[in-house]
Structures are given as structure tokens and as C-alpha cells.
């Protein structure tokens, strides 16, 4: 009886070990497995420029649920919706009164396979974020289920954001 219980416990433990090993398998980023939403955090600085040209920096306030969206196009390029990010209120300079800056949609990004990663680098994109024109540079890489984005966010002629985003595919 004791042998049967011990044998059953060993099999039970092996079953769970096998399941957890499958979850930890390395994923190579390819054009076929990068589409989707990436949940993460954004950091950086937003600089507001007033009418006399003075610059006032505000730290980006991580919300913890910033989401970038990646779409694979039929021609093998991707489109990226940058995550909405937040800064302290430029009126009160209070981080609890956050201002939201919806990310731009950057289309037709060419990817480069570099080992297990896919990378990209776009200079001088120009796009919209729903209501305003946004321009800047964007670069990033996919490694496994992770996406890292670094981009500038030139918004409405008077705001310059430097944003770093790290997210994991949902």
C-alpha cells in the first residue's frame, strides 16, 4: 500500500513538473507570433514648451496598465499603436492629477530578424493619436513575449515626450 501511494505521489509530481517546463519554453519572436496587445509600464519625460519658449519637464507617471498594440500587415510589416502614457498635471505639477497622452499609430514598420529577436527603427514618423498630429522617432524589439519601445512624442507643437515602454504580450 505504501509503495502505491509513493508511486502515485511521484507520478503526480512529474505531471506538474512537465506542465511547468512547457510554460517556460523559450519563444523565438517571429512575424507569425508578435501580433497582439502588450501590457506594461511607460517611463520617461514630457517637456511642455510655453509661448515664450520656456521648457518645463514633467516625469511620466507609470500607471502599470499601459498597453501597446501590434498588428501584422499583409506585406510583412507591422503597425504599432503606442501606449497611452501619463504625466503629472502641468497645471498643478501633481502626479495624482495625471494628464493622459494617447499614443500615435505608426504604420508599415519594417522588421529585422536578429537571432531570437525582431527589431525595428523608424526615424521621423508622422501620425495621429486620435485628435492630434504626433511625430518623432520609434525603435524597439521583440524578444520572446516581450516588447520594448523607445520613442519620441512630438505633440501639438508644444510638447516633447521621451518614452520608454516595456510590456508583455497578453
C-alpha positions in Angstrom: 0.0 0.0 0.0 2.8 2.4 0.9 4.6 1.7 -2.4 1.4 2.5 -4.3 1.0 5.8 -2.5 4.7 6.7 -3.0 4.4 5.7 -6.7 1.3 7.8 -7.2 2.9 10.8 -5.5 5.9 10.6 -7.8 3.7 10.4 -10.9 1.6 13.3 -9.6 4.8 15.4 -9.1 6.2 14.6 -12.5 2.9 15.6 -14.2 3.1 19.1 -12.6 6.8 19.4 -13.4 6.1 18.6 -17.0 3.4 21.2 -17.2 5.6 23.9 -15.7 8.5 23.1 -18.0 6.2 23.7 -21.0 5.3 27.1 -19.7 9.0 28.1 -19.5 9.9 27.2 -23.1 11.8 29.8 -24.9 9.8 31.6 -27.6 11.6 33.0 -30.6 10.0 36.2 -31.8 8.8 35.8 -35.4 6.4 37.7 -37.6 3.9 34.9 -37.0 3.7 35.3 -33.2 4.1 39.0 -32.3 0.6 40.4 -33.1 -1.4 41.4 -30.1 -1.6 43.6 -27.1 1.4 44.2 -24.8 0.7 45.2 -21.2 3.4 47.1 -19.3 4.7 50.4 -18.0 5.9 53.6 -19.5 8.6 55.9 -18.1 10.4 59.0 -19.4 9.8 62.7 -19.5 7.3 65.1 -21.1 8.5 68.6 -21.8 5.9 71.3 -22.2 7.1 74.4 -24.1 5.2 77.6 -23.4 4.5 80.6 -25.7 7.8 82.3 -24.7 9.8 79.1 -25.5 10.5 78.1 -21.9 10.6 74.4 -21.2 9.0 72.7 -18.2 9.8 69.0 -17.8 7.3 66.6 -16.2 8.1 62.9 -15.4 6.0 60.3 -17.0 3.9 58.6 -14.3 3.7 54.8 -14.8 0.2 53.6 -14.4 1.1 49.9 -14.7 -1.5 49.2 -17.4 -0.1 51.0 -20.4 -0.8 48.9 -23.5 0.8 48.9 -26.9 -1.0 47.1 -29.8 0.9 45.4 -32.6 -0.8 44.4 -35.9 1.0 42.4 -38.6 0.2 43.7 -42.1 -0.3 41.5 -45.2 3.1 42.8 -46.6 5.1 41.6 -43.6 5.4 45.0 -42.0 3.8 45.9 -38.6 1.7 48.7 -37.3 2.2 49.8 -33.7 -0.3 51.8 -31.5 2.0 53.4 -28.9 0.6 53.1 -25.4 -1.2 56.0 -23.7 1.1 57.4 -21.1 0.6 59.9 -18.3 2.4 62.8 -16.8 1.9 64.9 -13.7 -0.6 67.7 -14.3 1.2 70.7 -15.9 -1.2 73.0 -14.1 -0.6 71.7 -10.5 2.5 69.6 -11.0 0.7 66.9 -9.0 1.3 63.3 -10.1 -2.1 62.3 -8.7 -3.8 64.6 -11.2 -2.4 62.8 -14.3 -2.7 64.0 -17.8 -3.1 61.3 -20.5 -1.3 61.4 -23.8 -2.7 58.8 -26.2 0.0 57.1 -28.3 0.3 57.6 -32.1 -0.4 54.9 -34.6 2.8 54.2 -36.6 2.2 52.1 -39.7 4.2 50.0 -42.1 7.3 49.4 -39.9 9.9 47.1 -41.4 11.3 44.4 -39.1 14.8 42.9 -39.0 15.4 39.4 -37.6 18.4 39.4 -35.3 18.9 36.0 -33.7 15.9 35.3 -31.4 14.7 38.9 -31.6 12.9 41.1 -34.1 14.0 44.8 -34.1 12.9 48.0 -35.8 14.0 51.6 -36.0 11.9 54.3 -37.7 13.1 57.9 -38.0 10.7 60.8 -38.5 7.3 59.1 -38.3 4.3 61.3 -38.6 0.9 60.1 -37.5 -2.2 60.8 -35.4 -3.2 59.9 -31.9 -6.9 60.3 -32.4 -7.2 64.1 -32.4 -3.7 65.5 -32.9 -0.7 65.1 -35.2 2.2 63.4 -33.5 5.7 62.9 -34.9 9.0 61.5 -33.7 11.3 58.5 -33.9 10.4 55.0 -32.7 12.6 51.9 -32.2 12.0 48.7 -30.4 12.5 45.0 -30.2 10.5 41.8 -29.6 12.2 39.1 -27.5 10.1 36.1 -26.7 6.7 37.5 -25.5 8.2 40.9 -24.5 8.1 44.2 -26.4 10.4 47.2 -25.7 9.7 50.5 -27.3 11.7 53.7 -27.2 10.1 56.7 -28.9 9.8 60.4 -29.0 6.4 62.0 -29.0 6.3 65.5 -30.6 2.7 66.5 -29.8 0.7 69.6 -30.8 3.9 71.7 -31.5 4.4 72.4 -27.8 5.1 69.0 -26.1 8.1 66.7 -26.5 7.9 63.3 -24.8 10.7 60.8 -24.5 9.1 57.5 -23.7 10.4 54.1 -22.7 7.9 51.2 -22.6 8.3 47.6 -21.6 5.5 45.2 -22.0 4.5 41.5 -22.1 2.0 40.1 -24.6 -1.4 39.4 -23.0 
